[in-house]
Amino acid sequence: MSGSKPDILWSPHHVDRYVICDSELSLYRIGSIGSAEPKAGTLPLSQETAATLLAINSDTPYMKCVAWYPKHEPECLLAVGQANGRVVLTSLGQSPNSKCKELMGREFVPKHARQCNTLAWNPWDSNWLAAGLDKHRADFSVLIWDISSKYAPDIAVPMEKIRLSSAGDTDSGLVVTKPLYELGQNDACLSLCWLPRDQKLLLAGMHRNLAIFDLRNTSQKTFVNTKAIQGVTVDPHFHERVASFFEGQVAIWDLRKFEKPVLTLTEQPKPLTKVAWCPTRTGLLATLTRDSNVVRLYDMQHAPTPIGDETEPTIIERSVQPCSDNSVISSFAWHPSAQNRMVVVSPNRAMTDFTVFERISLAWGSTTSLMWACGRHLYECAEGEGAAEKDRDIATKMRQRAQNGYGHDTVQVWRNHVLAGGDDPQLKSLWYTLYFMKQYTEDLEQKQQGPKQSLIYSGIKNIVKSSSGTTENRRCWRGSDRQTDVARYQSEERSLALRLCGWIGRGPEVDVEPFLKSLELEGEWERAAAVALFNLDIRRAIQILNKGASSEKGDLNLNVVAMALSGYTDEKKSLWREMCSTLRLQLKKPYLCVMFAFLTSEPGAYDGVLYESSVAVRDRVAFACMFLNDSQLPRYIDKLTNEMKEAGNLEGILLTGLTKDGVDLMESYVDRTGDVQTASFCVLMGSPGDVVKDTRVQCWIENYRNLLDAWRFWHKRAEFDIHRSKLDPSSKPLAQASDHT
């Protein structure tokens, strides 16, 4: 390797040592840097590792190739092939034992001097060392030496008598001139490797062919004509697979079918300098081209054995750039045991420790567990049992809801929100809306008012547009003789809207008191007080606030709010109105804020109530139905409907109903949450046929059915299909087993 770029060779029996070979041999130990500062003399290889120089050997000039003795003893024994064809045994500064002393300095000399191109130790019979040399017309190019051969006068002569053109004097000793085997006459050998399937088989890259020599019968050989004769190397995980290269092209061979390559990799624009199989990963081949700063990887892990002549296995190709400064790479070596790890060396001997990260394959499980494969490891990430409901994945929620029978209660429809966990205000609003729609549809069925039945499921937006005969009235505050200047509007359609909002119940009575009591039972004191105030019952609002303040978990500040309400006056320039207008914005509870906004607003200008987003949509809509005139109300409802559709807010189903607008809103909701379960049950509840046939609706339904199948909820899927066929008779009936009896 004199005058050439450095090569790197990893120790076969020390996972932390390697040799850099060029004009001299340098032994390094690689180790972790740790938290301390790097010691003097260490070379950083990465953020975590550094190399320490242990020994240098400059006794073997004109190096062309190096091979490390494969056994543990003697350790650090190296064979060096020189430009004159000699093979010299040397070591790297280790304390030699008796065997090492005996072998050190031994030389193996061919009959005719020419360059030694490659060396290969037999991994089983480690005394055998194969050397590949350039062509000589009167000599063999593959010589197999026995390093333990006993010297005899006819095979060994004093070194100084046969010394060939080597520079400098060396210690006196004996050299071996008679090899154990001589192969490949009148040919050249550029690469060698022993075949793991048999210790007597040697694969050689000769001048124009790949040849397999069987040492049991050296007169015969198996060969195939090819130009890909350099760098022959056997896959350590699949002993029948061999790689070799010529210029910029790599050939992959199957020794069981040696007539031609099973695969030829994409040709590179520059000549290749090295190919090497990864020792820790099946079917991963690394290649390096001249003057390149990247190592190209070919993953043949999943490549099938070819069946026909025209079949080629598929591979995954990628490139990695080990050096952060984009330095040109002279050579590389895989770590013998650390997974996918290599050390690369640049022409100026700069070294980098680098790990090739695997492509990560991700897969979602049907129960929301995430699995990914990385190298030899398989990881699973499952949602924790203790995760808060709001943080849980929607698939987990849908699975749990399916087990609870969510969506199937068609009598007490509002209970479906309880089956969903009862903690989602949007679901609560949705199922109460559907409950009220179903309730009043049944009432109209009894009254045989067919046209109005479909109007209910079309939502408040369409109901208020059909409003007629609206009357305006002004009334006193309840419990007071004082007349209010607040105008209230009434019509049959507005009353229906109030019923759908849940403010007033079934029957002819228009009474909000049952609704107030239900809010008190649920501890929603501020909301109940606001509803009472909007119904002009200020005394009832004060009573509710005082009751809330004295409840078990009450807020004493409610007493202060009640006191402020009790001082209400409708005088425009009163101190009370001035202070309430200023201080209401500092209230953190939205319902308390809108109460004072209502009391301090000019008649007909209630933006402080209508656009308070923290107040439930149904309460704002009910307020609008009472206090906005026929021109204001549709404009407000349209604007609010568009907001709900864009946000995918399920509270907006109250406005859109189960119409095309409702499907648009539900589409935004599904896009935001992925909850196809709620979308499917909701639309089936009362939509007209053309809405159910919408491709989006059918997609949600089929996706939910597929989810139930993926969860192996066969019975739940069957129950859903039955539920669907009852609510949507036009749906395709389930296939029935034919009766052959």
C-alpha positions in Angstrom: 0.0 0.0 0.0 3.0 2.2 -0.3 2.0 5.5 -2.0 -1.6 4.4 -2.0 -4.6 5.5 0.1 -5.0 4.1 3.6 -7.1 1.0 4.2 -8.7 -0.1 7.5 -8.8 -3.6 9.0 -10.8 -4.6 12.1 -9.4 -7.1 14.5 -11.2 -10.5 14.3 -10.9 -11.0 18.0 -10.9 -7.6 19.6 -14.1 -5.6 19.1 -12.3 -2.3 20.1 -9.2 -2.5 17.9 -8.4 -1.9 14.3 -5.4 -1.3 12.0 -4.8 1.5 9.5 -2.6 0.3 6.7 -0.7 2.5 4.2 3.1 3.0 4.4 3.0 1.6 7.9 0.7 -0.3 10.2 -1.0 1.6 13.0 -3.0 -0.1 15.7 -5.8 1.8 17.4 -8.1 1.1 20.3 -11.6 2.7 20.1 -13.4 3.6 23.3 -16.1 5.9 24.8 -15.2 9.5 25.5 -17.4 9.7 28.5 -18.1 12.9 30.4 -14.5 13.8 30.9 -12.3 15.7 28.5 -10.6 13.5 25.8 -7.1 12.5 26.9 -4.0 13.7 25.1 -3.2 11.5 22.1 -6.8 10.4 21.5 -8.4 11.1 18.2 -12.2 11.9 18.4 -14.2 9.7 16.0 -17.6 10.9 16.9 -19.4 12.7 19.7 -19.3 9.5 21.9 -16.1 7.7 20.8 -12.4 8.4 20.3 -9.4 6.3 19.2 -6.1 5.8 21.0 -2.9 4.9 19.1 -1.4 1.7 20.6 1.4 0.7 18.3 3.1 1.5 15.0 4.9 -1.0 12.7 7.2 0.4 10.0 9.2 -2.8 9.4 7.3 -3.9 6.3 7.8 -1.5 3.3 6.0 -1.8 0.0 2.8 -3.1 1.5 0.1 -4.0 -1.0 -2.3 -6.0 1.1 -2.7 -7.1 4.8 -4.6 -9.9 6.4 -5.2 -10.4 10.2 -4.6 -13.9 11.7 -8.1 -15.2 12.4 -7.4 -17.0 15.7 -7.0 -15.5 19.2 -3.5 -16.8 19.6 -1.2 -15.4 18.6 -3.1 -12.1 18.7 -2.1 -9.2 16.6 -0.4 -11.4 14.1 -0.6 -9.9 10.6 0.4 -11.2 7.1 1.7 -8.5 4.8 1.8 -8.9 1.0 4.5 -6.8 -0.7 5.2 -5.4 -4.1 7.8 -8.1 -4.8 5.4 -11.0 -4.0 6.8 -11.8 -0.6 4.4 -12.5 2.3 5.8 -11.4 5.7 4.4 -12.3 9.1 4.6 -9.4 11.6 2.9 -8.1 14.8 1.9 -4.9 16.4 3.9 -4.3 19.6 2.1 -6.9 21.6 4.0 -9.1 24.1 4.7 -12.1 21.9 4.3 -15.6 23.3 6.6 -18.4 22.2 4.4 -19.3 19.1 4.4 -15.6 18.0 8.1 -15.3 18.5 8.6 -18.4 16.3 6.4 -16.9 13.5 7.5 -13.3 13.7 9.5 -12.2 10.7 8.9 -15.3 8.7 8.8 -14.8 4.9 7.1 -16.7 2.2 8.8 -16.1 -1.2 7.5 -17.1 -4.7 9.8 -18.4 -7.4 9.4 -15.2 -9.4 9.1 -11.8 -8.0 5.8 -9.9 -8.8 3.2 -8.0 -6.9 1.1 -9.7 -4.2 -2.5 -8.5 -4.7 -4.5 -10.3 -2.0 -4.2 -12.5 1.1 -6.7 -14.7 2.8 -6.3 -16.8 5.9 -8.2 -20.1 6.0 -10.7 -19.5 8.9 -10.7 -23.2 9.9 -7.1 -24.4 9.3 -5.5 -21.1 10.4 -2.0 -22.3 9.4 -3.0 -22.0 5.7 -2.5 -18.6 4.1 -3.5 -18.0 0.5 -1.8 -15.4 -1.6 -2.9 -14.0 -5.0 -0.1 -12.7 -7.3 0.2 -11.0 -10.6 0.7 -13.2 -13.7 4.0 -14.9 -14.6 4.2 -17.1 -17.6 6.3 -19.7 -15.8 4.7 -19.6 -12.4 1.4 -20.0 -10.5 -0.6 -17.0 -9.3 -2.3 -18.6 -6.3 0.0 -19.9 -3.6 -1.2 -21.5 -0.4 1.5 -21.4 2.3 1.6 -23.4 5.5 3.0 -21.0 8.1 3.8 -23.8 10.5 5.7 -25.9 8.0 9.0 -27.4 9.4 12.0 -26.1 7.6 14.1 -28.6 5.6 17.2 -27.8 3.6 15.3 -28.5 0.4 12.5 -26.1 1.1 14.2 -23.5 3.2 17.5 -21.6 2.6 19.1 -18.7 4.4 17.3 -15.4 3.8 20.3 -13.5 2.7 20.9 -15.9 -0.2 17.5 -15.6 -1.8 16.6 -12.0 -0.7 14.8 -10.3 -3.6 14.7 -6.6 -4.2 13.6 -5.4 -0.8 14.8 -2.2 0.8 17.0 -2.2 3.9 18.4 -5.1 5.9 16.2 -7.3 8.0 17.0 -9.6 10.8 18.5 -12.9 9.7 16.2 -15.8 9.6 14.7 -18.4 7.3 12.2 -18.0 4.4 9.9 -20.5 2.9 10.0 -20.9 -0.9 7.9 -24.0 -1.4 4.1 -23.5 -1.0 1.7 -26.1 0.2 -0.4 -25.7 -3.0 0.2 -23.9 -6.3 -2.9 -23.0 -8.4 -3.7 -20.8 -11.4 -0.7 -21.3 -13.7 0.0 -18.6 -16.3 -2.7 -16.4 -14.9 -3.2 -13.5 -12.5 -5.2 -13.4 -9.2 -6.7 -10.2 -8.0 -8.9 -11.3 -5.1 -9.4 -14.4 -2.9 -11.7 -15.8 -0.2 -12.2 -19.1 1.4 -15.7 -20.6 1.1 -17.4 -21.3 4.5 -19.2 -24.4 3.2 -16.0 -26.3 2.9 -12.5 -25.5 4.3 -10.9 -27.0 1.1 -12.7 -24.6 -1.3 -11.0 -21.4 -2.4 -12.8 -18.8 -4.5 -10.4 -16.7 -6.6 -10.9 -13.7 -8.9 -8.5 -14.6 -11.8 -7.7 -12.6 -14.8 -10.9 -13.2 -16.8 -12.9 -15.6 -14.6 -14.1 -16.4 -11.1 -12.7 -19.8 -10.2 -13.5 -22.2 -7.3 -10.5 -24.4 -6.5 -11.0 -27.6 -4.6 -7.7 -28.5 -2.8 -8.7 -32.2 -2.7 -8.3 -32.2 -6.5 -6.2 -29.3 -7.7 -6.3 -30.4 -11.3 -9.9 -29.4 -11.6 -11.7 -26.1 -11.0 -15.2 -24.7 -11.4 -15.1 -21.3 -13.1 -17.3 -18.8 -14.9 -16.1 -16.2 -17.3 -16.6 -12.6 -16.1 -15.0 -9.3 -15.7 -16.2 -8.9 -12.1 -13.2 -10.5 -10.5 -12.2 -7.9 -7.9 -13.1 -7.9 -4.2 -14.7 -11.3 -4.0 -16.4 -11.6 -0.6 -18.9 -14.1 0.9 -22.1 -13.1 2.7 -21.5 -14.2 6.3 -25.2 -14.9 6.8 -25.8 -16.7 3.5 -22.7 -18.7 2.5 -23.9 -19.4 -1.1 -24.0 -15.7 -1.9 -20.9 -13.9 -3.1 -20.2 -10.3 -4.3 -17.5 -9.2 -6.7 -17.0 -6.1 -8.8 -15.4 -4.7 -11.9 -14.9 -0.9 -12.4 -18.2 0.6 -11.3 -20.4 -2.5 -11.3 -21.1 -5.1 -8.6 -22.2 -8.6 -9.4 -24.0 -10.9 -6.9 -23.5 -14.6 -7.4 -25.3 -17.7 -6.1 -22.7 -20.5 -5.9 -25.5 -23.1 -6.4 -26.2 -21.5 -9.8 -22.8 -20.2 -10.8 -23.4 -19.8 -14.6 -24.1 -16.0 -14.3 -24.8 -13.4 -11.6 -28.2 -13.5 -10.0 -28.1 -9.7 -9.7 -26.1 -6.9 -11.2 -26.3 -3.7 -9.2 -26.6 -0.3 -10.7 -23.4 0.8 -12.3 -21.6 3.7 -10.6 -20.0 6.5 -12.6 -16.6 6.0 -10.9 -14.6 2.8 -10.3 -15.4 0.8 -7.1 -12.6 0.5 -4.5 -14.3 -1.8 -1.9 -17.3 -3.9 -1.2 -18.1 -5.6 2.1 -21.0 -7.5 3.6 -22.3 -6.3 7.0 -21.4 -8.9 9.6 -24.4 -8.0 11.8 -27.1 -7.6 9.3 -28.4 -10.1 6.8 -28.0 -9.2 3.1 -26.6 -5.7 3.6 -23.8 -4.8 1.2 -21.7 -1.7 1.4 -19.8 -0.3 -1.6 -17.3 2.6 -2.0 -16.3 4.3 -5.2 -13.1 6.2 -5.8 -13.0 9.8 -4.5 -16.5 9.5 -3.0 -17.8 10.9 0.2 -20.7 8.5 0.5 -21.0 4.8 1.2 -23.7 3.1 -0.9 -25.8 0.4 0.8 -27.8 -2.4 -0.9 -30.3 -4.2 1.2 -31.0 -7.7 -0.1 -32.5 -9.0 3.1 -35.9 -9.7 1.5 -34.5 -10.8 -1.9 -36.0 -14.1 -2.9 -34.0 -16.9 -4.5 -34.5 -16.6 -8.2 -36.8 -19.2 -9.7 -36.5 -18.6 -13.4 -33.7 -17.4 -15.6 -35.3 -13.9 -16.0 -36.1 -13.4 -12.4 -34.0 -10.9 -10.4 -34.4 -10.2 -6.7 -35.4 -6.8 -5.6 -33.2 -4.6 -3.4 -33.4 -1.4 -1.5 -30.7 1.1 -2.4 -29.6 4.0 -0.3 -26.5 6.2 0.4 -25.0 7.4 3.7 -22.5 10.1 4.3 -20.4 9.2 7.3 -18.2 12.3 7.5 -19.9 15.5 8.7 -17.4 17.6 6.7 -18.1 15.7 3.5 -14.6 14.4 3.4 -13.6 11.9 0.7 -13.6 8.3 2.0 -10.5 6.2 1.4 -11.8 3.0 3.0 -14.3 1.6 5.5 -14.7 -1.4 7.8 -17.8 -2.8 9.4 -17.6 -3.4 13.2 -17.5 -7.2 13.7 -20.3 -7.2 16.4 -21.8 -3.8 16.9 -25.0 -3.6 14.8 -24.6 -1.5 11.6 -21.5 0.3 12.8 -18.5 1.1 10.7 -15.3 3.2 10.9 -14.3 5.1 7.8 -10.9 6.6 7.0 -10.1 9.5 4.7 -6.9 9.9 2.6 -5.3 12.0 5.3 -6.0 9.3 7.9 -8.9 11.2 9.5 -11.3 8.6 11.0 -15.0 8.6 11.7 -17.1 6.2 13.8 -20.5 6.0 12.2 -23.7 3.9 12.7 -26.0 3.3 9.7 -29.5 3.8 11.0 -32.1 1.4 9.7 -35.1 2.5 7.8 -37.9 2.5 10.3 -41.1 0.7 9.3 -44.2 1.8 11.2 -47.5 0.0 11.6 -50.6 0.9 13.5 -52.4 -1.8 15.3 -56.2 -2.0 15.2 -56.2 -1.2 18.9 -54.1 2.0 18.4 -50.8 0.4 19.5 -47.9 1.6 17.3 -45.2 -0.9 16.3 -41.9 -0.2 14.5 -39.0 -2.2 13.5 -35.4 -0.9 13.7 -32.6 -3.4 13.0 -33.1 -6.5 15.1 -35.4 -4.8 17.5 -39.2 -4.6 17.4 -40.8 -1.8 19.5 -44.4 -1.4 20.6 -45.9 1.8 22.0 -49.4 1.4 23.5 -51.6 4.0 25.0 -51.3 4.1 28.8 -54.2 3.0 30.9 -54.0 6.1 33.0 -54.2 8.6 30.1 -56.7 11.4 30.6 -59.8 11.0 28.5 -59.1 14.2 26.5 -55.6 12.8 25.7 -56.7 9.4 24.5 -56.6 8.5 20.8 -60.0 8.7 19.0 -59.7 5.0 18.0 -59.3 4.1 21.7 -62.4 6.2 22.5 -64.5 4.7 19.7 -63.5 1.2 20.7 -64.5 1.8 24.3 -67.8 3.4 23.2 -68.6 0.5 20.9 -68.2 -1.8 23.9 -70.6 0.4 25.8 -73.3 0.2 23.1 -72.8 3.9 22.1 -75.3 5.1 19.5 -77.7 2.3 19.8 -80.2 3.9 22.4 -82.9 5.1 20.1 -85.5 5.7 22.8 -83.6 7.8 25.4 -81.4 9.2 22.7 -79.7 11.7 25.1 -78.2 8.7 27.0 -75.8 8.1 24.2 -73.6 10.9 25.4 -73.4 9.1 28.8 -72.4 5.9 27.0 -69.6 8.0 25.4 -68.2 8.9 28.8 -70.4 11.9 29.5 -67.5 14.3 29.6 -67.6 15.8 26.1 -69.8 18.9 25.9 -70.2 18.7 22.1 -71.4 15.1 22.2 -73.8 16.0 25.0 -75.2 18.9 23.0 -75.5 16.7 19.9 -77.4 13.8 21.5 -79.7 16.2 23.4 -80.4 17.9 20.1 -81.2 14.6 18.4 -83.3 13.6 21.5 -85.4 16.8 21.3 -85.8 16.4 17.5 -87.0 12.9 17.9 -89.3 13.9 20.7 -91.1 16.6 18.8 -91.2 14.6 15.6 -93.2 12.0 17.5 -95.5 14.7 18.9 -96.2 16.0 15.3 -96.8 12.4 14.1 -99.5 12.1 16.7 -101.0 15.4 15.5 -100.6 14.2 11.9 -98.7 17.3 10.9 -96.5 15.7 8.3 -94.9 18.7 6.7 -93.6 20.0 10.0 -91.9 16.6 10.9 -89.3 17.0 8.2 -88.9 20.7 9.2 -87.7 19.6 12.7 -84.8 17.6 11.4 -83.9 20.4 9.0 -82.6 22.5 11.9 -83.3 25.8 13.5 -81.8 27.6 10.5 -84.6 26.4 8.3 -87.2 26.7 11.0 -86.7 30.4 11.6 -86.7 31.1 7.9 -90.2 29.7 7.7 -91.3 31.8 10.7 -94.5 33.8 10.2 -96.9 35.7 12.4 -94.2 36.9 14.8 -95.6 39.1 17.6 -93.6 41.6 19.7 -94.4 42.3 23.3 -93.0 44.1 26.3 -93.6 42.8 29.7 -92.7 43.5 33.3 -89.8 41.9 35.2 -91.3 39.0 37.1 -91.8 39.9 40.8 -91.8 43.6 39.9 -94.3 46.0 38.6 -91.6 47.9 36.7 -92.1 47.8 32.9 -89.1 46.8 30.8 -88.2 48.4 27.5 -86.8 45.1 26.2 -88.8 43.8 23.2 -89.5 40.0 23.1 -90.6 38.2 20.0 -92.9 35.2 19.7 -94.1 32.8 17.0 -94.9 29.2 16.7 -91.6 28.5 15.0 -89.6 30.4 17.6 -91.3 28.4 20.3 -90.3 25.2 18.4 -86.7 26.5 18.3 -86.8 27.1 22.1 -88.0 23.5 22.6 -85.2 22.2 20.4 -82.8 24.2 22.5 -84.2 22.5 25.6 -85.4 25.7 27.3 -89.0 24.7 27.4 -90.6 21.3 27.5 -93.3 19.3 25.7 -96.9 20.4 25.9 -98.7 23.7 25.6 -97.1 25.3 28.6 -94.3 27.7 27.8 -92.5 27.4 31.1 -88.7 27.5 31.6 -88.9 26.5 35.3 -88.3 22.7 34.7 -85.2 23.5 32.7 -83.9 25.8 35.5 -84.4 23.0 38.1 -82.5 20.5 35.9 -79.6 23.0 35.7 -79.7 23.4 39.5 -79.5 19.6 40.0 -76.4 19.5 37.8 -74.8 22.4 39.7 -74.8 24.7 36.7 -75.7 27.8 38.8 -74.4 30.5 36.6 -76.1 29.1 33.5 -79.4 28.7 35.4 -79.2 32.3 36.7 -78.5 33.6 33.2 -81.5 31.6 31.7 -83.7 32.9 34.4 -82.6 36.5 33.8 -83.1 36.2 30.0 -86.7 35.1 30.9 -87.0 38.5 32.7 -87.1 36.8 36.2 -84.4 38.7 38.0 -85.7 37.6 41.4 -85.3 33.9 40.4 -81.8 34.6 39.1 -80.8 36.1 42.4 -82.3 33.2 44.3 -80.4 30.7 42.1 -77.1 32.6 42.7 -77.6 32.6 46.5 -78.5 28.9 46.4 -75.3 28.2 44.4 -73.1 30.2 46.8 -74.4 28.1 49.8 -74.1 24.8 48.1 -71.5 22.2 49.0 -69.1 23.2 46.3 -70.5 26.7 45.8 -68.6 29.9 45.0 -69.1 32.6 47.6 -68.6 35.2 44.9 -72.0 34.3 43.6 -73.5 36.2 46.6 -71.6 39.3 45.4 -73.0 38.9 41.9 -76.5 38.4 43.4 -76.1 41.6 45.3 -75.0 43.4 42.2 -78.1 42.1 40.3 -80.4 43.3 43.1 -79.4 46.9 42.5 -80.4 46.8 38.8 -81.9 49.9 37.4 -82.8 50.7 33.8 -81.8 54.3 34.1 -79.4 55.0 31.3 -76.9 57.2 33.2 -77.0 55.4 36.5 -73.8 54.6 38.4 -74.9 51.0 38.6 -75.0 50.7 34.8 -71.7 52.5 34.4 -69.9 50.2 36.9 -71.4 47.0 35.5 -70.5 47.9 32.0 -66.9 48.3 33.1 -66.5 45.5 35.5 -68.4 42.7 33.6 -65.4 42.1 31.3 -63.3 41.2 34.4 -65.7 38.3 35.3 -64.1 34.9 34.4 -67.4 33.0 34.3 -68.9 33.6 30.8 -72.6 33.2 32.0 -72.1 35.9 34.7 -70.5 38.1 32.0 -73.4 37.8 29.6 -75.9 38.5 32.4 -74.5 42.0 32.9 -74.0 42.4 29.1 -77.8 41.8 28.7 -78.7 44.2 31.5 -76.4 47.0 30.2 -77.1 46.6 26.4 -79.3 48.9 24.3 -82.5 47.2 23.1 -81.8 45.1 20.1 -78.0 45.3 20.4 -77.0 42.2 22.2 -73.6 41.4 20.7 -72.1 40.9 24.2 -74.4 37.9 24.6 -74.7 36.6 21.1 -71.0 36.4 20.3 -69.7 35.1 23.7 -68.2 31.9 22.4 -67.9 30.3 25.8 -71.7 30.3 26.2 -73.4 27.1 24.8 -74.7 27.5 21.3 -78.2 26.4 22.3 -78.4 29.1 24.9 -77.2 31.8 22.5 -79.7 30.6 19.8 -82.6 30.5 22.4 -81.7 34.0 23.4 -81.7 35.2 19.8 -85.1 33.6 19.2 -86.5 35.6 22.0 -84.8 39.0 21.5 -84.0 39.4 17.8 -86.5 40.6 15.3 -87.4 38.9 12.0 -84.6 40.6 10.1 -81.9 40.2 12.7 -82.6 36.6 13.6 -82.0 34.9 10.2 -78.8 36.9 9.7 -77.4 35.9 13.1 -78.4 32.2 12.6 -76.8 32.1 9.2 -73.5 33.6 10.5 -73.4 31.2 13.5 -74.2 28.2 11.3 -71.2 29.0 9.0 -69.0 29.3 12.0 -70.1 26.0 13.3 -69.6 24.3 9.9 -66.1 25.6 9.5 -65.1 24.6 13.1 -66.8 21.2 12.9 -68.6 22.0 16.1 -71.3 19.4 16.9 -73.3 22.0 18.8 -74.1 23.4 15.3 -76.3 20.3 14.4 -79.0 22.2 16.3 -78.8 24.8 13.5 -78.1 22.7 10.4 -80.2 19.7 11.4 -79.5 16.5 9.5 -79.4 18.2 6.1 -76.6 18.7 3.6 -75.4 21.6 5.8 -75.3 19.1 8.6 -73.2 16.7 6.5 -70.8 19.6 5.7 -70.5 20.3 9.4 -70.0 16.6 10.2 -67.3 16.4 7.5 -65.3 19.2 9.3 -65.8 17.4 12.6 -64.5 14.1 11.2 -61.6 15.8 9.5 -60.7 17.3 12.9 -61.3 14.3 15.1 -61.5 11.1 13.0 -64.7 10.2 14.9 -66.5 8.3 12.1 -68.5 6.5 14.8 -70.5 9.5 15.9 -70.9 10.7 12.4 -72.4 7.4 11.3 -74.9 7.1 14.2 -75.8 10.8 14.0 -76.7 10.9 10.3 -78.6 7.7 10.5 -80.8 9.1 13.3 -83.2 11.1 11.1 -81.7 12.2 7.8 -83.7 12.1 4.7 -82.7 9.4 2.1 -80.8 11.7 -0.2 -78.5 12.8 2.7 -77.8 9.2 3.8 -76.8 8.4 0.3 -74.2 11.1 0.3 -70.8 9.5 -0.6 -69.3 11.1 2.5 -71.9 9.5 4.8 -71.5 6.1 3.1 -67.7 6.4 3.5 -68.0 7.1 7.3 -70.4 4.1 7.7 -68.2 1.7 5.8 -65.1 2.9 7.7 -66.8 2.4 11.0 -67.9 -1.1 9.9 -64.3 -1.9 8.9 -63.1 -0.7 12.3 -65.5 -3.0 14.1 -64.2 -5.9 11.9 -60.5 -4.9 12.7 -61.3 -4.9 16.4 -62.9 -8.4 15.9 -66.2 -7.0 17.2 -68.2 -9.2 15.0 -71.4 -9.1 17.1 -71.1 -5.3 17.4 -70.8 -5.0 13.6 -73.9 -7.2 13.2 -75.8 -5.0 15.7 -74.7 -1.9 13.8 -75.9 -3.4 10.5 -79.3 -4.2 12.0 -79.5 -0.7 13.6 -78.6 0.8 10.2 -81.2 -1.2 8.3 -84.0 -0.1 10.8 -83.1 3.6 10.5 -82.3 3.4 6.8 -84.5 0.9 5.0 -82.9 1.8 1.7 -79.5 0.4 2.8 -78.4 -2.8 1.2 -79.7 -5.8 3.2 -77.2 -8.2 4.6 -76.6 -11.3 2.5 -78.5 -14.3 3.9 -77.5 -17.9 3.7 -79.6 -19.6 1.1 -82.0 -22.3 2.3 -81.5 -25.5 0.4 -83.9 -27.5 2.5 
